[in-house]
């Protein structure tokens, strides 16, 4: 049995792990590369194996850096099952068609505006491509064994992070292989803590925040301070937010601030993402995965005015009043939020508030790094608004929380592979595992292959 790292090696995006023996191939996660151009170009490069030769895909969760390559894989000839938890399947039905639609819109806009170097600019895949791949989804409940392929049996356990997120254990001829997926936090405001895992012969663990500990400030205080000083200036708070996970946490916190009169109860809140609107409804449907009481979950879903049409979105850009606008995407790489940035970033009364990890090469990373201009649709947009970040709202476990989760294993794995982190973060976590736990640990390089039987 061999394991090849086709993504999330030296970066936090593009998660793809190919598990193969002489007779069968399985892809664990199937994500898009995002951020730096040299990473995004990998989305257009051929995989080292034919798509039709892959027997199954198993997803740890629905975020596009773990699922967003699926439509292209199916377009290339993959015909096997896509196995995931029920909530992940429902979220993929929202995320993937939206991803295809946005790519079509971006390509069309680039062609009309003439700012692309490609003639014509083409989408990586279309909305129809995404809809076709959804037919291959096969939901599997948590803690229920399922067949992945010959002599390969999988089990999902809760990972926290977002709705449906799972750690994946695979039992096979080489032993037990565990993929952490994206680990959530033990005291997340909405999600339950990641479930402990006791045994693994081989472990693939994420390291998004492998070189740091999250701040301990109260996120309610941070959010209240940012909103209060912005509305005192007469400005708007524009929040680029991931449609799944971060948006729902923000709505919950805003609802709490209003109920405590820490921000004006009448302050308008707009959720400008049809996908995030639908995803918020799923949080009620799968409320059993949450730590929130049903009443709090329902209140969260009523906090914002949902903006569905493009015309409504354009009208928000014309408003000049205190308000909160939450829109996808979380790293300001696409979607409706970039139109809001064009409208609101030049005004110093406003605040652009980031609430999650910003990968290198994204507009979010540039703005948090102090960029005074950002390029949108071929134009340089001045950034005069305050740029702020919520330091305590990450849905990823930090280094200490990852090590706490690793402490649940009853014996050292034969090998640990640290992935899904920028180089410094991944290597810092490697050193902590090496020196603190004395485990055999390495940081794989892109496309590197490991023989699990060696």
Helices and strands as residue ranges (DSSP letters): E 2-5, E 17-20, E 25-28, H 37-40, G 41-44, G 51-53, E 56-58, H 64-67, H 70-75, E 81-84, H 86-113, H 127-133, G 134-136, E 137-139, E 146-149, E 152-158, E 166-172, E 175-179, E 202-206, H 219-232, E 236-240, H 246-259, E 269-272, H 274-285, G 287-289, H 294-301, E 305-306, H 310-318, E 323-327, H 337-344, E 351-354, H 363-368, E 373-376, E 379-382, E 386-389, H 399-406, E 415-419, H 423-432, I 433-437, E 441-442, E 449-451
